[in-house]
């Protein structure tokens, strides 16, 4: 088993961020994440997905000029 972990942010005025990871088998790997944001509206809650064997993408429904969403994540395969 291998664990890849890091921190990233969805910047203000943005709805997504993509991070690079070492190659994984997307049929076996899984993503765990936690987040911190100063906004309580559900549209700012991030979601994460292993979007390819070498990338993870985090998205939220809306952007805001004043909020950065911090994300701690790990991919286990």
C-alpha positions in Angstrom: 0.0 0.0 0.0 1.2 3.5 -0.9 -0.1 6.8 0.5 0.4 10.2 -1.2 -0.7 13.2 0.8 -0.4 17.0 0.6 -2.2 20.2 1.1 -3.7 22.4 -1.5 -6.1 25.4 -1.8 -8.9 26.4 -4.1 -7.9 30.1 -4.5 -10.3 33.1 -4.3 -12.1 33.7 -7.6 -11.7 30.1 -8.6 -13.9 27.0 -8.5 -11.3 24.3 -9.0 -7.7 23.2 -8.6 -5.9 20.1 -10.0 -2.9 18.5 -8.4 -0.4 16.0 -9.8 0.2 12.7 -8.1 2.3 9.6 -8.9 0.6 7.2 -11.1 -2.2 5.1 -9.5 -4.7 2.5 -10.6 -7.9 4.5 -10.6 -9.9 1.3 -10.1 -8.2 0.6 -6.8 -7.1 3.9 -5.4 -9.2 6.1 -3.2 -9.2 9.7 -2.0 -9.6 11.0 1.5 -9.9 14.7 2.2 -10.8 17.3 4.7 -11.2 21.0 4.2 -11.4 24.4 6.0 -13.3 27.4 4.7 -14.7 30.5 6.4 -17.9 30.2 4.4 -20.9 28.1 5.5 -22.9 28.0 2.3 -23.0 24.5 0.8 -21.8 25.9 -2.6 -18.4 26.5 -1.2 -17.9 22.9 0.2 -15.2 21.2 -2.0 -15.5 17.8 -3.6 -12.5 15.8 -4.8 -12.0 13.1 -7.4 -9.1 11.1 -8.8 -9.6 12.5 -12.3 -6.9 10.5 -14.0 -4.1 8.1 -13.0 -1.8 11.1 -12.3 -4.2 13.9 -11.2 -6.7 14.7 -8.4 -9.2 17.5 -9.0 -11.0 19.5 -6.3 -14.0 21.6 -7.2 -16.7 23.8 -5.5 -19.9 25.1 -7.0 -19.1 28.8 -6.6 -16.2 31.2 -6.4 -15.8 34.1 -4.2 -13.3 37.0 -4.1 -12.8 36.7 -0.3 -12.5 33.0 0.5 -9.7 30.5 0.0 -10.7 26.8 0.7 -7.8 24.9 2.2 -7.8 21.1 1.6 -5.8 18.3 3.2 -5.9 15.2 1.0 -4.4 11.7 0.6 -4.6 9.1 -2.1 -4.2 5.5 -1.0 -3.5 2.7 -3.5 
